[in-house]
C-alpha cells in the first residue's frame, strides 16, 4: 500500500483516510488544519476566510476531539523517532482564550518545542487586544523507548532560533496558506540531507508542504476534501521549479561557518568565547566536551 499512496493526493475526510494507512511508515509531516475560527462570527477578515467544501465552525469540544483523533492517527503511522510540525494559533471565544496546548497535551505525541511564527501582519484589526501577529508551530516528536530528547539538530538548523519570521503566502488561490519557507525549514532541519523519506500533509490545501517535499526529492502524501484545492496542488507540484528561488533562499539561511568546538580545535576562538565558556563552567552549565557556538 505504501508505494500506491506515495506521491499522491487523496480526496476525502482526513481522519477516515488516515485510518486506512499502515503503521510506522511516515518519516515526518507538516500541516495547518482549519482553525475553527467560526467564519462569520469574528469580523470581516475572518468571514472572508472561507474554505471550499468545509465549514470552519464546529462546537469547540467536537473540534478539539477531532484534532486529537487526527494527531493520534498521525502518531500511529509515523516511524519511531519521527516528527510532525503542527501550525495553529491562539483563539478567543467571547473573551475566553483557547490555546492549542489544551488538546495537544491530550495526544500521544511528545511536544518537543513550541515555535513562534511571527507573521508581521495582524489577522484581526479590532482593538479588543493587542494585534495578534503570531501563530504557533508545534514540533511534535514520536519518542524511541521513552527517550523524549531525541537526536540533536545540527547547528546550521538550530541557529535559526524558536522565532520564525516570514510573511504569509500572497496571491494564493487558497484562503489561508502558510508560506513555502515554513515547510522547507521544517523538512530540512529534521531530515537534513537524508536521501529518502515520506512526508505527509493531512490538510494539504494548495499543496505547499507537498511542493517543499518535491523540491527535496522526498515522497509526499496529501489529503484534502476539496477537489478544487487538490487540482491547485497538483498544478503547483508539476510546476515546482517556478518556486525554486524560495527554496534556495531558505536553504541558504541554514549555514554556520564554524561551531565553537571546531574553532577551539583550530585555536581560533576569541577572548569573548573563553570568558563566556569559563562563566558557564563556573555555573555548572556545560561540561568540557560540550559543543556549542557563539
NUVO-571168 format. One line per field, with one value per residue: x, y, z of N, C-alpha, C in turn; residue number from 1. Coordinates in pm, whole numbers, plus 50000, padded with zeros to 5 digits. Layout:
nX <- [X,...]
nY <- [Y,...]
nZ <- [Z,...]
caX <- [X,...]
caY <- [Y,...]
caZ <- [Z,...]
cX <- [X,...]
cY <- [Y,...]
cZ <- [Z,...]
pos <- [NUM,...]
END
This chain:
nX <- [50083,50201,50363,50164,50031,50221,50353,50106,49780,49512,49165,48932,48789,48996,49049,48920,49056,49318,49295,49312,49574,49892,50084,50363,50517,50557,50790,50792,50584,50399,50161,49869,49577,49223,49117,48892,48759,48512,48411,48183,48144,48339,48423,48511,48745,48780,48541,48582,48763,48698,48659,48674,48431,48420,48307,48422,48340,48263,48129,48335,48436,48390,48550,48812,48831,48823,49065,49250,49209,49289,49560,49655,49624,49809,50038,50043,50099,50345,50698,50902,51083,51020,50892,50645,50511,50300,50091,49919,49700,49650,49323,49019,48711,48427,48573,48719,49021,49153,49380,49611,49761,49592,49461,49672,49829,49681,49722,49915,50166,50499,50557,50791,50888,50771,50727,50741,50569,50623,50426,50422,50213,49881,49611,49369,49206,49076,49036,49025,49225,49590,49715,49722,49989,50120,50157,50147,50385,50407,50647,50624,50702,50781,50871,51152,51172,51094,51268,51264,51412,51551,51730,52001,51972,52154,52391,52358,52090,51959,52041,51864,51674,51388,51194,51033,51041,50853,50645,50292,50170,50125,49893,49763,49550,49423,49248,49388,49683,50006,50339,50581,50837,50805,50736,50968,51175,51107,51126,51393,51542,51489,51510,51748,52008,51909,51853,51617,51264,50931,50678,50403,50102,49815,49609,49621,49557,49648,49881,50137,50323,50365,50484,50726,50832,50866,51066,51285,51318,51180,50929,50575,50260,49936,49629,49302,48977,48869,48829,48893,49110,49290,49340,49467,49694,49819,49888,50074,50275,50356,50469,50681,50934,50904,50898,51142,51335,51262,51303,51585,51672,51582,51721,51978,51991,52052,52319,52627,52937,53152,53137,53165,53327,53473,53616,53766,53929,54093,54217,54119,53928,53785,53856,53616,53473,53625,53595,53316,53273,53413,53261,53018,53104,53177,52928,52827,52697,52782,52982,53321,53327,53125,52953,52904,52793,52889]
nY <- [49879,50118,50205,50259,50484,50679,50992,51110,51264,51244,51243,51318,51272,51370,51228,50978,50883,50863,50651,50434,50392,50218,50119,50307,50424,50676,50942,51210,51502,51798,52040,52256,52281,52356,52627,52645,52892,53004,53140,53354,53490,53652,53906,54105,54022,53752,53638,53639,53438,53170,52829,52586,52338,52283,52370,52599,52593,52461,52297,52367,52167,51933,51992,51998,51735,51598,51687,51573,51302,51290,51365,51156,50941,51018,50995,50717,50626,50731,50683,50548,50789,50982,51302,51564,51865,52110,52358,52616,52844,53080,53139,53329,53307,53472,53631,53446,53274,53034,52787,52606,52417,52298,52076,51944,51836,51620,51430,51155,51237,51361,51689,51858,52114,52453,52678,53012,53167,53455,53650,53909,54065,54162,53943,54031,54335,54467,54637,54497,54368,54366,54368,54061,53909,53675,53318,52972,52706,52375,52147,51822,51503,51160,50950,50728,50436,50572,50786,51107,51317,51290,51307,51539,51855,51973,52242,52433,52434,52468,52722,52899,52973,52991,53158,53232,53428,53519,53635,53571,53354,53501,53604,53359,53085,52961,53019,53042,52988,52866,53005,52896,52881,52787,52496,52412,52484,52326,52063,52048,52094,51873,51642,51691,51596,51353,51088,50957,50955,50988,51223,51378,51571,51618,51798,51927,52139,52397,52269,52332,52209,51974,52060,52157,51914,51779,51941,51873,51617,51415,51164,51223,51264,51377,51495,51601,51745,51887,51896,52106,52236,52027,52006,52251,52209,51993,52114,52303,52134,52008,52223,52301,52409,52673,52797,52763,52946,53045,52818,52786,53024,52989,52755,52855,52999,52823,52796,52768,52894,52801,52586,52628,52422,52343,52577,52594,52367,52446,52653,52914,53047,53330,53596,53664,53425,53251,53371,53355,53078,52997,53122,52982,52726,52768,52802,52555,52494,52377,52104,51984,51869,51969,52087,52392,52706,53048]
nZ <- [50000,50068,49849,49668,49761,49790,49676,49606,49613,49820,49800,50040,50372,50634,50884,50842,50618,50712,50887,50722,50665,50692,50988,51115,50885,50784,50761,50848,50899,50799,50876,50864,51014,50952,51157,51313,51341,51336,51122,51017,51252,51368,51264,50972,50839,50909,50816,50547,50507,50381,50335,50072,50046,50319,50643,50869,51139,51422,51715,51986,52157,52009,51788,51903,51995,51751,51642,51820,51766,51495,51519,51678,51504,51312,51467,51500,51237,51188,51185,51452,51628,51451,51330,51361,51241,51354,51277,51434,51611,51883,51996,52059,52225,52282,52458,52604,52625,52398,52373,52168,52308,52482,52364,52245,52448,52516,52330,52189,52130,52200,52295,52155,52104,52117,51867,51761,51509,51356,51185,51106,51021,51112,51190,51263,51294,51494,51816,52060,52190,52195,51865,51705,51578,51556,51512,51619,51594,51643,51728,51713,51849,51807,52037,52091,52268,52505,52516,52526,52442,52197,51876,51831,51674,51389,51408,51207,51159,51410,51485,51377,51554,51785,51700,51413,51131,50875,50610,50550,50286,49968,49712,49672,49573,49771,50079,50323,50335,50452,50422,50176,50278,50537,50554,50418,50594,50818,50713,50614,50845,51011,50847,50722,50524,50438,50210,50137,50207,50343,50342,50497,50456,50607,50575,50312,50139,49921,49862,49964,50149,50008,49773,49879,49971,49729,49616,49771,49694,49819,49887,49892,50060,50040,50180,50118,50131,49929,49587,49424,49558,49549,49276,49236,49395,49262,49023,49116,49213,48979,48852,49014,48992,48939,49180,49292,49367,49619,49770,49748,49872,50136,50215,50210,50441,50636,50759,50923,50996,51159,51436,51794,51893,51666,51614,51844,51822,51616,51734,51719,51862,52030,52272,52398,52371,52537,52790,52819,52811,53040,53233,53208,53279,53543,53651,53627,53390,53154,53027,52977,52727,52575,52286,52153,52009,51957]
caX <- [50000,50288,50403,50046,49986,50330,50343,49966,49691,49391,49046,48848,48795,49131,49052,48882,49162,49435,49269,49341,49718,49964,50163,50509,50580,50580,50908,50755,50475,50377,50024,49794,49437,49128,49133,48762,48751,48374,48378,48115,48119,48451,48474,48509,48859,48756,48430,48631,48845,48600,48718,48592,48383,48426,48265,48518,48257,48217,48137,48479,48468,48397,48668,48934,48830,48861,49208,49322,49200,49374,49700,49691,49641,49939,50138,50046,50158,50480,50805,50964,51183,50972,50844,50532,50503,50157,50073,49788,49709,49564,49196,48933,48567,48357,48671,48792,49133,49162,49520,49630,49823,49483,49437,49798,49874,49596,49760,50024,50293,50581,50571,50935,50913,50675,50794,50656,50575,50596,50373,50450,50090,49774,49498,49248,49242,48998,49118,48992,49353,49699,49701,49785,50067,50194,50092,50234,50422,50446,50729,50580,50806,50746,50992,51200,51200,51071,51370,51191,51506,51572,51859,52032,51977,52281,52396,52311,51945,51915,52073,51754,51602,51250,51103,51049,50981,50825,50508,50204,50168,50047,49842,49731,49412,49369,49224,49472,49802,50129,50438,50664,50954,50775,50765,51107,51257,51076,51178,51539,51600,51472,51560,51883,52042,51868,51823,51481,51170,50791,50628,50257,50024,49678,49520,49726,49518,49707,49995,50266,50412,50396,50582,50854,50880,50912,51191,51391,51326,51114,50793,50477,50120,49847,49486,49215,48839,48829,48890,48948,49243,49375,49382,49566,49817,49882,49949,50194,50379,50405,50547,50752,51056,50869,50916,51269,51412,51229,51372,51728,51692,51564,51832,52099,51990,52097,52466,52711,53073,53225,53088,53268,53419,53563,53708,53859,54026,54186,54281,54081,53821,53830,53857,53477,53440,53690,53531,53180,53282,53453,53145,52923,53162,53169,52789,52790,52602,52834,53098,53436,53310,53003,52972,52807,52851,52853]
caY <- [50000,50236,50251,50306,50615,50776,51089,51120,51345,51166,51323,51256,51320,51344,51122,50850,50838,50824,50520,50329,50384,50123,50173,50330,50435,50817,50998,51334,51573,51939,52078,52360,52245,52466,52672,52656,53034,53049,53207,53483,53547,53725,54022,54097,53947,53609,53590,53621,53317,53064,52714,52509,52206,52262,52481,52612,52634,52344,52305,52362,52036,51838,52027,51954,51589,51557,51712,51471,51176,51303,51365,51021,50858,51057,50933,50574,50597,50787,50596,50585,50892,51076,51433,51627,52007,52140,52503,52658,52976,53111,53199,53375,53289,53554,53681,53338,53228,52892,52764,52472,52324,52231,51943,51878,51758,51501,51337,51063,51297,51446,51825,51883,52259,52550,52778,53126,53219,53598,53678,54051,54137,54121,53872,54095,54475,54526,54680,54433,54330,54400,54295,53929,53891,53549,53188,52872,52584,52277,52035,51701,51401,51024,50907,50591,50379,50675,50890,51221,51420,51271,51345,51681,51923,52034,52384,52516,52441,52520,52864,52981,53010,52945,53257,53231,53550,53534,53678,53469,53339,53603,53569,53217,53051,52904,53134,53052,52905,52915,53030,52782,52877,52717,52352,52391,52489,52208,51942,52050,52087,51739,51540,51733,51552,51215,51069,50908,50982,51014,51338,51388,51686,51567,51906,51981,52265,52429,52182,52394,52107,51876,52125,52156,51775,51755,52013,51797,51484,51317,51125,51301,51222,51484,51464,51718,51713,51972,51866,52232,52255,51918,52044,52359,52149,51913,52208,52359,52030,51991,52342,52338,52486,52815,52848,52712,53056,53047,52701,52816,53130,52933,52664,52933,53051,52715,52795,52815,52882,52709,52574,52658,52309,52349,52690,52561,52271,52519,52757,53046,53108,53461,53627,53656,53282,53193,53423,53302,52936,52986,53162,52871,52616,52803,52787,52416,52491,52294,52024,52012,51812,52021,52157,52500,52812,53186]
caZ <- [50000,50080,49717,49596,49808,49785,49568,49567,49695,49840,49826,50141,50509,50687,50985,50783,50527,50792,50946,50625,50643,50779,51098,51111,50753,50751,50829,50915,50835,50830,50838,50934,50996,50974,51295,51382,51377,51344,50997,51010,51384,51427,51193,50826,50787,50928,50733,50411,50501,50362,50269,49979,50089,50464,50729,50980,51253,51495,51860,52018,52214,51897,51709,51971,51996,51616,51624,51897,51692,51376,51562,51724,51383,51255,51555,51470,51106,51184,51234,51579,51607,51351,51376,51293,51271,51359,51283,51482,51674,51996,51957,52168,52204,52382,52554,52669,52544,52363,52335,52110,52403,52553,52308,52211,52564,52527,52224,52223,52091,52287,52242,52165,52111,52065,51785,51730,51371,51350,51052,51083,50994,51203,51132,51310,51314,51602,51928,52187,52249,52104,51740,51707,51456,51564,51523,51682,51523,51744,51684,51785,51834,51846,52108,52083,52401,52607,52513,52472,52397,52054,51819,51831,51545,51352,51443,51095,51169,51539,51498,51325,51676,51802,51642,51268,51076,50733,50586,50494,50140,49898,49579,49668,49545,49895,50166,50444,50321,50511,50318,50139,50366,50662,50544,50379,50716,50899,50647,50607,50980,51067,50755,50685,50389,50414,50069,50115,50313,50306,50418,50483,50499,50608,50531,50224,50077,49791,49836,49998,50205,49904,49685,49950,49969,49591,49595,49838,49635,49905,49853,49967,50064,50081,50194,50124,50096,49817,49458,49375,49616,49500,49140,49253,49448,49156,48929,49179,49217,48842,48815,49137,48962,48938,49316,49342,49425,49761,49825,49759,49971,50270,50245,50233,50578,50724,50745,51033,50946,51247,51572,51894,51900,51550,51630,51953,51771,51531,51813,51669,51939,52075,52415,52445,52381,52654,52910,52829,52844,53180,53313,53207,53356,53684,53692,53600,53280,53046,53061,52890,52594,52513,52159,52137,51931,51992]
cX <- [50086,50325,50285,50007,50096,50317,50201,49894,49557,49275,48960,48861,48927,49133,49021,48990,49284,49417,49305,49492,49782,50042,50305,50569,50604,50703,50874,50637,50471,50234,49977,49647,49348,49124,49004,48741,48608,48326,48312,48097,48223,48507,48490,48628,48833,48646,48473,48724,48750,48665,48619,48559,48394,48382,48357,48446,48197,48204,48283,48520,48482,48521,48796,48943,48871,49011,49292,49323,49289,49521,49744,49704,49774,50053,50153,50120,50300,50581,50852,51078,51141,50913,50722,50525,50359,50140,49930,49804,49621,49438,49121,48788,48495,48451,48753,48898,49128,49301,49536,49688,49716,49458,49566,49849,49792,49628,49875,50161,50366,50591,50716,50967,50793,50754,50695,50677,50529,50556,50394,50326,49980,49664,49365,49283,49157,49085,49084,49117,49463,49691,49784,49857,50139,50100,50193,50265,50473,50525,50693,50674,50755,50870,51024,51235,51194,51185,51309,51282,51529,51709,51876,52029,52120,52275,52339,52158,51901,51942,51961,51654,51457,51148,51132,50973,50972,50676,50424,50215,50079,50003,49815,49583,49346,49354,49320,49596,49917,50234,50526,50786,50930,50799,50907,51196,51233,51143,51330,51602,51596,51533,51705,51913,52010,51819,51678,51392,51031,50736,50479,50207,49877,49570,49597,49687,49579,49840,50131,50366,50456,50497,50719,50914,50937,51046,51309,51410,51264,50977,50696,50341,50038,49705,49410,49076,48793,48903,48952,49089,49339,49426,49487,49700,49890,49951,50076,50308,50440,50496,50632,50876,51030,50891,51051,51355,51387,51300,51520,51755,51679,51680,51959,52103,52045,52248,52529,52855,53155,53155,53201,53372,53520,53663,53810,53967,54132,54255,54243,53963,53874,53816,53716,53437,53497,53624,53391,53181,53319,53337,53044,52975,53152,53028,52735,52687,52649,52944,53205,53417,53193,53037,52864,52872,52806,52839]
cY <- [50126,50292,50310,50447,50720,50864,51098,51215,51272,51260,51251,51324,51277,51226,50986,50796,50792,50686,50405,50305,50280,50194,50207,50336,50578,50866,51125,51396,51718,51971,52199,52329,52369,52499,52676,52799,53088,53124,53343,53552,53649,53837,53998,54020,53797,53560,53571,53502,53199,52951,52651,52374,52182,52389,52486,52662,52510,52379,52282,52228,51931,51864,51974,51802,51535,51575,51610,51339,51179,51294,51228,50923,50891,50999,50786,50546,50652,50690,50642,50683,50996,51202,51477,51772,52053,52290,52537,52795,52982,53180,53246,53351,53361,53596,53575,53282,53077,52869,52623,52369,52244,52091,51870,51791,51630,51399,51248,51124,51359,51583,51867,52033,52335,52660,52889,53165,53364,53631,53823,54131,54081,54049,53931,54240,54543,54552,54615,54388,54374,54310,54167,53906,53756,53429,53092,52760,52488,52164,51916,51587,51266,50958,50760,50545,50485,50776,51012,51334,51410,51313,51496,51737,51969,52184,52473,52527,52508,52668,52955,53020,52961,53050,53266,53350,53541,53562,53563,53465,53446,53549,53420,53198,52980,53018,53149,52963,52956,52927,52907,52769,52790,52566,52323,52388,52366,52083,51939,52032,51945,51631,51565,51686,51405,51199,51030,50943,51005,51120,51354,51526,51644,51671,51986,52107,52285,52358,52235,52292,52007,51932,52125,52016,51740,51820,51939,51659,51376,51281,51204,51234,51341,51431,51595,51678,51786,51933,51991,52254,52147,51952,52155,52301,52069,52002,52270,52259,52010,52105,52392,52423,52636,52880,52811,52821,53064,52934,52730,52921,53077,52841,52740,53000,52949,52697,52841,52791,52783,52704,52610,52547,52312,52463,52662,52467,52338,52634,52897,53105,53233,53479,53617,53511,53223,53240,53365,53154,52917,53021,53048,52753,52642,52784,52648,52403,52400,52205,52045,51963,51873,52105,52266,52611,52947,53265]
cZ <- [50000,49944,49640,49636,49810,49662,49514,49660,49700,49871,49928,50276,50573,50784,50925,50690,50606,50853,50852,50608,50736,50889,51051,50971,50708,50828,50906,50842,50877,50789,50915,50912,50994,51124,51376,51432,51375,51221,51018,51145,51430,51340,51044,50771,50796,50836,50588,50396,50497,50281,50172,50043,50240,50536,50850,51105,51317,51643,51899,52076,52106,51813,51774,51974,51859,51594,51701,51822,51567,51415,51612,51608,51315,51336,51519,51339,51091,51244,51372,51552,51504,51413,51298,51338,51248,51380,51327,51548,51799,51943,52082,52129,52318,52495,52623,52574,52523,52306,52279,52208,52477,52498,52270,52326,52584,52418,52273,52196,52210,52221,52261,52174,52059,51994,51755,51584,51375,51207,51009,51046,51084,51127,51176,51344,51421,51724,52061,52262,52153,51981,51741,51573,51452,51557,51587,51583,51629,51679,51772,51750,51883,51906,52083,52225,52512,52619,52445,52424,52246,52007,51820,51689,51516,51380,51332,51093,51298,51556,51447,51434,51676,51761,51493,51210,50924,50715,50533,50342,50078,49761,49565,49638,49664,49995,50283,50433,50407,50400,50294,50229,50490,50649,50498,50503,50802,50841,50651,50745,51037,50977,50715,50542,50367,50270,50043,50233,50257,50400,50391,50525,50492,50580,50426,50149,49940,49769,49875,50054,50098,49804,49750,49949,49832,49566,49659,49777,49721,49848,49942,49961,50114,50093,50195,50078,49972,49689,49397,49427,49567,49360,49145,49297,49340,49054,48986,49182,49079,48801,48932,49109,48956,49075,49375,49404,49576,49833,49847,49865,50113,50306,50275,50369,50677,50711,50876,50989,51028,51382,51668,51900,51787,51563,51739,51903,51685,51605,51772,51746,52008,52226,52473,52465,52509,52783,52930,52867,52990,53273,53322,53287,53505,53739,53663,53488,53166,53103,52957,52746,52517,52388,52148,52056,51985,51864]
pos <- [1,2,3,4,5,6,7,8,9,10,11,12,13,14,15,16,17,18,19,20,21,22,23,24,25,26,27,28,29,30,31,32,33,34,35,36,37,38,39,40,41,42,43,44,45,46,47,48,49,50,51,52,53,54,55,56,57,58,59,60,61,62,63,64,65,66,67,68,69,70,71,72,73,74,75,76,77,78,79,80,81,82,83,84,85,86,87,88,89,90,91,92,93,94,95,96,97,98,99,100,101,102,103,104,105,106,107,108,109,110,111,112,113,114,115,116,117,118,119,120,121,122,123,124,125,126,127,128,129,130,131,132,133,134,135,136,137,138,139,140,141,142,143,144,145,146,147,148,149,150,151,152,153,154,155,156,157,158,159,160,161,162,163,164,165,166,167,168,169,170,171,172,173,174,175,176,177,178,179,180,181,182,183,184,185,186,187,188,189,190,191,192,193,194,195,196,197,198,199,200,201,202,203,204,205,206,207,208,209,210,211,212,213,214,215,216,217,218,219,220,221,222,223,224,225,226,227,228,229,230,231,232,233,234,235,236,237,238,239,240,241,242,243,244,245,246,247,248,249,250,251,252,253,254,255,256,257,258,259,260,261,262,263,264,265,266,267,268,269,270,271,272,273,274,275,276,277,278,279,280,281,282,283,284,285,286,287,288,289,290,291,292,293,294]
END
